[in-house]
Amino acid sequence: MAHPLNTKKDAAVVIGGVNMDIWGRPTGALVKRDSNPGTVRMTPGGVGRNIAHNLRLLGMNVAFVTALGDDLFGRYLMDSCTGLGLDMQYALVKKGGHSSSYLFVTEEGGDMAVAINDMDICAALTPDFFEPLLPKLKGYGAMVLDTNLPEESLDWLCAHARLPLYADTVSAAKAKRLLPQLRRLRAIKTNALEAEALTGERDPEKAAARLSRLCPGRVFLSLGAEGIIAAERDKLLRLPVYDAEVVNTTGAGDAAAAAIVWADLRGFDLKDTAQLAQLAGSITCRSPGPNNPELSALPQLM
């Protein structure tokens, strides 16, 4: 059964991945199997880190639990997270570890064409690591999980945490790690491919309806440019996307996930929460990076 809300609406712990995003974008149409003129940038990223960053932009106190190497990327990522005001005291820094990286290439218009993730270090976030840590996290109002965590760690956290649980499915390949624990979630944020991996349903509305039977909380299924489906028990809504100048779609889903957590902790209903998620995603699409500082204005836009 999903954990009920408590009164600690301004503090969340996020547990998941952080990586160095290496982003390439062509100046014209992307030509496969060829060298394309364009821009290449490196920015901190990762689903867990992006959600944590966005929750900070929304004014929340956030502890971020992740795994880093003691290499160049790891030191940069740690400094970046602490610079955002994230509490990093519980992060695992693995001696000799190779910090995660995420290499992606977008189309000319900003939609992702291909990506490769190297996140093996997340395997170090085991139940043995979390067992002595969990009592220290009682002061938070929510726990947000991404599926970069090993399945056994997701199972352990969902079984032992006594906080409202929120989850992002990250990718179709990793989404199934959550299947045994859907009944424990207050909310899940996913997309059509990830929802199909969880339910076997290719039709997004059928997938959302199926997920709402498996998850007693709320289901938010992002459709990208086609909007969002929100479901709760026998209620299902489909909302259109907000118009936005798209610079880069990477990170939009993470902004939506953060908005879902923020809105639910404040008692917003299903429709308003879905609208906030859509608005957060559209704001993020206007930014070249995975996080847009303008997201801090979201609470004033509803």
C-alpha positions as CSV (number, residue, x, y, z in Angstrom):
1,M,0.0,0.0,0.0
2,A,1.3,3.5,-0.9
3,H,2.6,5.5,2.1
4,P,0.4,8.4,3.1
5,L,1.6,12.0,3.2
6,N,3.0,13.6,6.3
7,T,3.4,17.3,7.0
8,K,7.0,17.7,5.9
9,K,6.3,19.2,2.5
10,D,9.5,21.2,2.1
11,A,12.1,18.4,2.4
12,A,12.8,15.4,0.1
13,V,15.5,12.9,-0.3
14,V,16.3,11.8,-3.9
15,I,18.1,8.5,-4.5
16,G,19.4,7.8,-8.0
17,G,21.9,8.5,-10.6
18,V,24.2,11.4,-11.4
19,N,26.4,11.6,-14.5
20,M,28.3,13.9,-16.8
21,D,26.1,14.7,-19.8
22,I,28.0,15.0,-23.0
23,W,25.6,16.6,-25.6
24,G,26.1,16.9,-29.3
25,R,23.7,18.8,-31.6
26,P,24.2,19.3,-35.3
27,T,23.8,22.7,-36.9
28,G,21.8,21.1,-39.8
29,A,20.0,17.9,-40.4
30,L,21.6,14.9,-38.6
31,V,23.5,12.7,-41.1
32,K,24.1,9.2,-39.7
33,R,27.4,7.5,-40.1
34,D,29.2,10.8,-40.8
35,S,30.8,13.6,-38.9
36,N,28.3,16.4,-38.4
37,P,29.3,20.1,-37.8
38,G,27.6,21.3,-34.6
39,T,28.1,22.0,-30.9
40,V,29.3,19.7,-28.1
41,R,28.7,20.6,-24.5
42,M,29.2,18.9,-21.1
43,T,26.8,19.5,-18.2
44,P,26.0,17.7,-15.0
45,G,23.0,15.4,-15.5
46,G,21.3,12.1,-14.5
47,V,17.6,11.6,-13.7
48,G,18.1,11.6,-9.9
49,R,20.4,14.6,-10.0
50,N,18.1,16.5,-12.4
51,I,15.0,15.9,-10.2
52,A,17.0,16.9,-7.1
53,H,18.1,20.1,-8.9
54,N,14.6,20.9,-10.0
55,L,13.2,20.4,-6.4
56,R,15.8,22.9,-5.2
57,L,14.6,25.3,-7.9
58,L,11.1,24.8,-6.5
59,G,12.3,25.9,-3.1
60,M,12.6,22.5,-1.3
61,N,15.4,21.3,0.9
62,V,16.9,18.2,-0.8
63,A,19.3,15.5,0.2
64,F,20.8,13.6,-2.7
65,V,22.0,10.0,-2.3
66,T,24.0,8.8,-5.3
67,A,27.3,7.1,-6.2
68,L,30.3,8.9,-7.5
69,G,33.9,7.9,-8.4
70,D,36.9,9.8,-7.0
71,D,37.8,10.7,-10.6
72,L,37.7,14.1,-12.4
73,F,34.1,13.8,-13.3
74,G,33.2,12.7,-9.8
75,R,34.9,15.7,-8.2
76,Y,33.2,18.1,-10.6
77,L,29.8,16.6,-10.1
78,M,30.1,16.7,-6.3
79,D,31.1,20.4,-6.4
80,S,28.2,21.1,-8.8
81,C,25.7,19.4,-6.5
82,T,26.9,21.1,-3.3
83,G,26.9,24.4,-5.2
84,L,23.2,23.9,-5.9
85,G,22.6,23.6,-2.2
86,L,22.0,19.8,-2.3
87,D,22.9,18.0,0.9
88,M,25.5,15.5,-0.3
89,Q,26.6,14.0,3.0
90,Y,25.0,10.7,2.3
91,A,26.5,10.2,-1.2
92,L,28.8,7.3,-1.8
93,V,32.2,8.2,-3.2
94,K,33.9,5.0,-4.4
95,K,37.7,5.0,-4.3
96,G,39.0,4.2,-7.8
97,G,35.4,4.3,-9.1
98,H,34.5,5.5,-12.6
99,S,31.8,8.2,-12.4
100,S,28.8,7.9,-14.6
101,S,28.5,9.6,-18.0
102,Y,25.7,10.0,-20.5
103,L,26.5,10.6,-24.2
104,F,23.7,11.8,-26.4
105,V,23.1,13.3,-29.8
106,T,20.0,15.3,-30.7
107,E,18.4,16.0,-34.0
108,E,18.6,19.6,-35.3
109,G,15.3,20.4,-33.6
110,G,16.4,19.2,-30.2
111,D,14.8,15.8,-29.9
112,M,17.2,13.0,-28.9
113,A,18.5,10.8,-31.8
114,V,20.7,8.4,-29.8
115,A,22.3,8.0,-26.4
116,I,24.6,5.8,-24.5
117,N,24.7,5.6,-20.7
118,D,27.6,4.3,-18.6
119,M,26.2,4.1,-15.1
120,D,27.7,0.8,-13.7
121,I,28.8,2.6,-10.5
122,C,25.1,2.7,-9.4
123,A,25.5,-1.0,-8.6
124,A,27.5,0.1,-5.5
125,L,24.2,1.4,-4.0
126,T,23.3,-1.9,-2.4
127,P,20.9,-2.7,0.4
128,D,23.9,-3.1,2.7
129,F,24.8,0.6,1.9
130,F,21.2,1.8,2.6
131,E,20.6,-0.2,5.8
132,P,22.6,2.1,8.2
133,L,21.6,5.2,6.2
134,L,17.8,4.8,6.2
135,P,17.3,5.9,9.9
136,K,19.1,9.2,9.1
137,L,16.5,10.0,6.4
138,K,13.4,10.1,8.7
139,G,13.3,13.9,8.7
140,Y,12.2,14.1,5.1
141,G,8.7,14.4,3.7
142,A,9.2,12.3,0.6
143,M,11.6,9.8,-1.0
144,V,12.1,10.0,-4.8
145,L,13.7,7.0,-6.5
146,D,15.0,6.4,-10.0
147,T,15.5,3.0,-11.6
148,N,19.2,3.5,-12.1
149,L,19.3,1.8,-8.7
150,P,19.7,-2.0,-8.6
151,E,16.4,-3.9,-8.4
152,E,17.3,-5.4,-5.1
153,S,17.9,-1.9,-3.7
154,L,14.6,-0.6,-5.0
155,D,12.9,-3.6,-3.4
156,W,14.7,-3.0,-0.1
157,L,14.0,0.7,0.0
158,C,10.3,0.4,-0.9
159,A,9.9,-2.3,1.8
160,H,11.7,-0.5,4.6
161,A,11.2,3.3,4.0
162,R,8.4,4.9,5.9
163,L,8.2,8.0,3.7
164,P,5.8,8.7,0.7
165,L,7.5,7.1,-2.3
166,Y,7.8,8.6,-5.8
167,A,9.5,7.0,-8.7
168,D,10.7,7.8,-12.2
169,T,11.1,4.8,-14.5
170,V,14.1,6.3,-16.4
171,S,14.1,3.9,-19.4
172,A,12.3,1.0,-20.9
173,A,15.2,-1.3,-20.1
174,K,15.2,-0.3,-16.4
175,A,11.5,0.3,-15.8
176,K,10.7,-3.3,-15.0
177,R,12.9,-3.0,-11.8
178,L,9.9,-1.2,-10.3
179,L,7.2,-3.8,-11.2
180,P,7.3,-5.7,-7.8
181,Q,7.0,-2.4,-5.9
182,L,4.3,-0.5,-7.8
183,R,1.8,-1.1,-5.0
184,R,4.0,0.9,-2.6
185,L,4.2,4.1,-4.6
186,R,2.3,7.4,-4.1
187,A,3.1,8.4,-7.7
188,I,5.0,7.1,-10.7
189,K,6.2,9.2,-13.6
190,T,6.8,7.2,-16.9
191,N,6.5,7.5,-20.7
192,A,4.9,5.4,-23.3
193,L,7.8,3.0,-23.9
194,E,8.5,2.6,-20.2
195,A,4.8,2.0,-19.5
196,E,4.6,-0.6,-22.2
197,A,7.6,-2.4,-20.6
198,L,5.7,-2.4,-17.3
199,T,2.3,-3.4,-18.6
200,G,2.6,-5.0,-22.1
201,E,0.2,-2.4,-23.4
202,R,1.3,-0.5,-26.5
203,D,-1.7,1.9,-26.3
204,P,-0.7,4.7,-23.8
205,E,-4.2,5.1,-22.3
206,K,-4.6,1.3,-21.8
207,A,-1.1,1.3,-20.3
208,A,-2.0,4.1,-17.9
209,A,-5.2,2.4,-16.9
210,R,-3.3,-0.8,-16.3
211,L,-0.7,1.0,-14.2
212,S,-3.4,2.7,-12.1
213,R,-4.6,-0.8,-11.2
214,L,-1.2,-1.9,-10.2
215,C,-0.2,1.4,-8.4
216,P,-2.6,2.6,-5.7
217,G,-1.2,6.1,-6.1
218,R,-1.1,8.4,-9.1
219,V,0.2,7.6,-12.6
220,F,1.7,10.2,-14.9
221,L,2.5,9.0,-18.4
222,S,4.3,11.6,-20.6
223,L,3.6,11.6,-24.3
224,G,6.2,14.2,-25.2
225,A,4.8,16.6,-27.8
226,E,1.4,14.9,-27.5
227,G,0.9,15.8,-23.8
228,I,0.4,13.7,-20.7
229,I,-1.9,11.1,-19.4
230,A,-2.7,11.2,-15.7
231,A,-4.6,8.4,-13.9
232,E,-5.7,7.8,-10.3
233,R,-7.8,4.7,-9.5
234,D,-10.8,4.8,-12.0
235,K,-10.0,8.4,-13.2
236,L,-8.0,9.1,-16.4
237,L,-7.2,12.5,-17.9
238,R,-5.3,13.4,-21.1
239,L,-3.9,16.9,-21.2
240,P,-2.2,18.7,-24.2
241,V,1.3,20.0,-24.1
242,Y,2.1,23.6,-23.5
243,D,3.5,25.5,-26.4
244,A,7.2,26.2,-26.0
245,E,10.2,27.0,-28.1
246,V,12.1,23.7,-28.0
247,V,15.9,24.0,-27.6
248,N,16.5,20.7,-25.9
249,T,14.0,18.1,-24.7
250,T,16.5,16.3,-22.4
251,G,15.6,16.9,-18.8
252,A,11.9,17.9,-19.5
253,G,10.7,14.6,-18.0
254,D,12.8,15.1,-14.9
255,A,11.3,18.6,-14.4
256,A,7.9,17.0,-14.7
257,A,8.8,14.4,-12.1
258,A,9.9,17.1,-9.7
259,A,6.7,19.1,-10.3
260,I,4.7,16.0,-9.5
261,V,6.4,15.5,-6.2
262,W,6.2,19.2,-5.3
263,A,2.5,19.5,-6.2
264,D,1.5,16.2,-4.5
265,L,3.1,17.3,-1.2
266,R,1.1,20.4,-1.3
267,G,-2.3,18.7,-1.9
268,F,-2.9,19.6,-5.6
269,D,-5.5,17.4,-7.3
270,L,-4.7,15.1,-10.2
271,K,-5.5,17.5,-13.0
272,D,-3.6,20.5,-11.5
273,T,-0.6,18.2,-10.7
274,A,-0.5,17.0,-14.3
275,Q,-0.8,20.6,-15.6
276,L,2.2,21.6,-13.4
277,A,4.2,18.7,-14.7
278,Q,3.5,19.8,-18.3
279,L,4.3,23.4,-17.6
280,A,7.6,22.3,-15.9
281,G,8.5,20.3,-18.9
282,S,7.8,23.1,-21.3
283,I,9.9,25.5,-19.2
284,T,12.8,23.1,-19.3
285,C,12.6,22.6,-23.1
286,R,13.5,26.3,-23.5
287,S,16.9,25.7,-21.9
288,P,20.0,24.3,-23.6
289,G,20.7,22.3,-20.5
290,P,18.7,19.7,-18.6
291,N,17.6,22.3,-15.9
292,N,16.2,25.7,-16.4
293,P,16.5,28.3,-13.6
294,E,13.2,29.7,-14.7
295,L,11.5,26.7,-13.2
296,S,11.7,28.6,-9.9
297,A,8.8,30.7,-11.1
298,L,6.5,27.6,-11.4
299,P,4.6,28.1,-8.1
300,Q,3.5,31.5,-9.2
301,L,2.2,30.3,-12.6
302,M,-0.7,28.3,-11.3
